[in-house]
Amino acid sequence: MQDKSLDSPKITILGAGSIGVSFAAFFSDIGAHVSLIDPDAERRVAASQGLADQRESMREAGLLRGGAGPVDTLGNLETALPKADLVIECGPENLATKQEIFADLLARSGSETVLATASSAITISEILPNPSQQKRCLVAHPVNPPAILRVIELVPAPGTDQQATAKAASLFQSAGFETVQLGHEIEGFVLNRLQSAVLREAYRLVDEGVTDVAGIETIMRMGLGPRWALSGPFETAELNTPGGIKAHAARMGPAYKRIGEARGETVDWNDALISKVDAQRREVLSLGELAGRATWRSRAVARLVAVRDRLMQD
């Protein structure tokens, strides 16, 4: 697959719901020519205000670049596909619907067009079981709203051409996204597997009478949320424990393992796995830098909490 110049990319988005409109807003902001497709006339009309709202949110977040790429809101695919660099399907989370859409996309689009689905859990291999059809197809799973929360999971299928994945990554990175490419397909990808793990336990704790919904919300909003806004679970763990990941695993691993086993979940906290995680963390931050990073985190959390508390008063 020969890559074309992506200086002024052509993006086709299927679905003028919240995610599709948000995608349209930020691609327009980098100067891309966007075609926003939805057969529902009311949604097409509403998209204009949605785009304006997304641009205002980007401005408030300091993310607005000021580009003015055109957004053509259309009722069908007829004129939008042949020259598109990237198509993003943002339709219902329904396998049969996505299979129908992708069959149509493969028939209509040019051989250089990358076809992506913003699916939350459905993989390309489910949508297109035949590997020969997967060459230019992949999952591009965003966080809603993608115009503000700029991380995207790229999930190629076994038959996806690496050049197609690289082209999609380049397009998203040019829009200011951080991309995370998964090593293989898995239902729910990474974001929703992490999110669902928290939500499953939250439901259990409410069901068992350990706490109520308000208690869960308070702990997340006042405790875990501010920390996780600045660092992920591995960095959070080692910033809370002198000695880093290995020290944290030695201290908390047995308790976490018991908690998981009580729920019927098993993770072998073996030395090889802990060393693997530790080695990847040491590529980012040495043990000697942990104390300084922890000090930075404490100050950053304080500033974040001050902003949160002001926002809660709005």
C-alpha positions, -999 to +999 in steps of 0.1 A: +000+000+000+016+032-011+010+061+013-002+094-001+007+128+013-012+133+045-006+170+047-043+177+039-060+143+046-095+134+036-114+118+064-148+101+061-168+095+093-198+073+094-223+083+121-231+118+134-234+108+170-213+122+198-181+103+188-185+109+151-191+146+156-161+148+180-139+130+154-151+155+128-143+185+149-107+177+157-098+165+122-113+197+108-092+216+133-060+202+117-072+212+083-085+179+071-114+177+046-140+158+065-171+141+052-196+133+080-221+107+069-255+100+086-287+089+069-308+105+097-317+141+086-322+153+122-288+141+133-272+158+103-289+191+113-278+186+150-242+180+139-237+217+132-243+227+168-223+196+180-193+207+160-195+242+174-197+227+210-167+205+204-146+233+191-155+254+221-145+225+244-112+222+225-107+260+230-113+257+267-088+228+269-062+247+250-063+222+222-078+243+194-053+248+166-075+271+146-076+250+114-106+254+092-109+221+072-143+218+056-169+194+071-194+182+045-224+167+063-240+141+039-267+115+038-248+088+020-214+075+009-216+081-028-192+111-030-172+106+002-153+074-002-133+071-034-105+095-024-106+092+014-074+085+033-092+072+063-128+060+070-140+058+106-171+038+112-189+051+143-222+032+140-241+011+166-222-015+186-239-043+167-219-070+149-244-076+121-246-039+114-209-035+113-205-065+090-230-050+066-212-016+067-178-030+062-189-052+033-202-020+016-170+000+025-148-027+010-168-027-022-169+011-026-136+024-013-102+027-030-074+004-024-054+031-005-082+039+019-078+027+055-110+014+070-114+017+108-142+010+133-145+029+165-160-002+181-158-005+219-154-042+220-160-059+186-128-069+167-121-067+130-118-105+129-154-107+141-166-082+115-145-097+087-136-133+095-118-138+062-082-126+067-080-117+030-105-089+036-087-075+066-057-060+048-066-023+052-090-027+082-085-021+119-101-009+151-095+027+162-111+028+196-113+063+211-122+077+245-154+098+244-151+127+236-121+121+214-116+158+206-106+163+242-093+129+255-068+122+228-057+086+231-067+060+206-063+022+207-053+008+173-061-029+171-051-046+138-065-080+128-041-109+119-046-099+082-042-062+086-013-048+066+013-030+088+013-001+064-024+004+070-018+005+108+011+029+103-010+052+081-038+053+107-013+060+135+002+088+115-032+104+108-042+103+145-008+115+157-009+144+133-042+154+151-024+154+185-033+119+196-013+094+215-017+060+199-015+026+216-011-003+192-022-036+207-002-067+202-032-088+192-070-087+192-089-091+224-125-084+233-129-050+249-093-040+240-073-024+268-094+006+279-127-012+284-111-042+300-095-019+326-128+001+329-149-030+332-127-045+359-133-015+381-170-014+373-175-051+379-159-048+414-180-016+421-212-036+413-201-064+436-193-041+465-228-025+462-245-059+458-227-072+489-236-042+510-199-032+515-208+004+504-234+022+484-232+039+450-224+072+467-195+056+485-180+042+453-184+076+435-167+094+464-137+071+466-131+073+428-137+111+426-118+121+458-091+094+458-082+072+429-094+097+401-070+125+408-040+101+410-050+082+379-054+115+360-016+119+363-003+083+362-014+048+354-017+019+378+020+008+375+034+043+381+009+049+408+020+017+426+056+025+425+053+061+435+034+049+466+061+024+476+098+032+481+117+007+459+094+007+429+074-020+413+093-049+429+089-035+464+052-028+458+046-064+445+064-078+475+043-057+499+009-057+483+010-086+458-001-113+482-031-093+494-041-084+458-038-120+448-061-131+477-086-105+467-087-117+432-089-154+441-118-147+463-136-134+432-126-164+411-099-145+393-063-157+391-032-137+382+001-154+389+022-127+405+054-146+397+089-132+396+091-133+358+060-111+354+070-087+381+104-084+365+089-078+331+068-049+344+097-035+364+120-036+333+095-017+312+090+009+340+128+013+344+130+023+307+108+052+316+121+061+350+151+049+370+148+040+406+169+070+415+143+093+399+113+079+417+115+102+447+116+133+425+087+120+405+067+113+436+073+149+448+061+162+414+030+139+416+021+152+450+023+189+439+005+181+406-023+163+425-027+193+448-032+216+418-055+192+401-077+189+433-079+227+434-092+228+399-116+199+405-131+216+436-137+248+416-154+228+388-176+210+413-189+244+424-200+254+388 
